[in-house]
Amino acid sequence: MKYRKLGDSDLEVSEISLGSWLTYGVGVEADKARACLEEAFSVGINFIDTANVYGQGAAETFLGEALKGRQRDSYVLATKVYFPMSDTDRGLSRGQVEKQLADSLQRLRTDYLDLYQCHRYDWDTPLEETMEALTRAVEAGKVRYIGFSEWPAERIEAALNMSGVAKFVSSQPQYSLLWREPEDELIPLCAANGISQIVWSPLGQGVLSGKYDPKKPPPKDSRAASAQMGGFIDRLMQPKVLHAVQQLRPIAGEAGLTMPQFALAWVLRCVRMRRPRA
């Protein structure tokens, strides 16, 4: 396993991280989830990413239980805040950041987070209020660093231009061979400001594994066939997309890689090669 510095921070994270969307505490049985976590650590993964909204707290609760016997400084733990946790609890207001952070820390059974991320941009809360709340969390020692996911470029720039607030060190965009939108503006902006990318869905929700044959129904044990986990995959399960993915097989084979390895290697190389524009 190779490791990289996370933006302008002192966090050294594995190039491959372990996410938990639609899986831990929800779509994957606890024993299988625990086995996955243990295998991740055994191959050198030290970066665990989750969110309060994953399973409405279930993913954080699972991780808190599964990680409780492991030395805290042996892994990097990240979670997120924004999406509704109840009819009245959502967003990035001062009150919500404080409340949801306290709840996440309790579920995760830890005194601090290595990375706390804004899961989306909150248009209903002034940016100044959000950044003040995040900064207070850092100053209180409850959060080491902050990040964001899927923020508009102009809102990122506005936050970076504020004085006296904590600085973002990470961005979490959707990015893969099937979704390259971040290349145009987001990645260059972040590269110019010491912000790393923590890519979500680099395998296109499993489509880039090549396991979906365009001429056959999806395997019964796959995400696409699951009513619980397949709700976001429809746009990728189109015949033309599946046919295009199959055309990657000889390219991956020439490189001596499996399809999932090829998709991950592409993301790792492309993110590393992105440089600020002149």
Secondary structure as GFF3:
##gff-version 3
##sequence-region A 1 278
A	DSSP	beta_strand	3	5	.	.	.	ID=ss1
A	DSSP	beta_strand	12	14	.	.	.	ID=ss2
A	DSSP	alpha_helix	30	42	.	.	.	ID=ss3
A	DSSP	beta_strand	47	49	.	.	.	ID=ss4
A	DSSP	three_ten_helix	54	57	.	.	.	ID=ss5
A	DSSP	alpha_helix	58	67	.	.	.	ID=ss6
A	DSSP	three_ten_helix	72	74	.	.	.	ID=ss7
A	DSSP	beta_strand	76	81	.	.	.	ID=ss8
A	DSSP	alpha_helix	94	108	.	.	.	ID=ss9
A	DSSP	beta_strand	113	118	.	.	.	ID=ss10
A	DSSP	alpha_helix	127	139	.	.	.	ID=ss11
A	DSSP	beta_strand	143	148	.	.	.	ID=ss12
A	DSSP	alpha_helix	153	160	.	.	.	ID=ss13
A	DSSP	beta_strand	168	171	.	.	.	ID=ss14
A	DSSP	three_ten_helix	181	183	.	.	.	ID=ss15
A	DSSP	alpha_helix	186	191	.	.	.	ID=ss16
A	DSSP	beta_strand	196	197	.	.	.	ID=ss17
A	DSSP	three_ten_helix	204	209	.	.	.	ID=ss18
A	DSSP	three_ten_helix	223	225	.	.	.	ID=ss19
A	DSSP	three_ten_helix	234	236	.	.	.	ID=ss20
A	DSSP	alpha_helix	239	246	.	.	.	ID=ss21
A	DSSP	alpha_helix	249	254	.	.	.	ID=ss22
A	DSSP	alpha_helix	259	273	.	.	.	ID=ss23
###
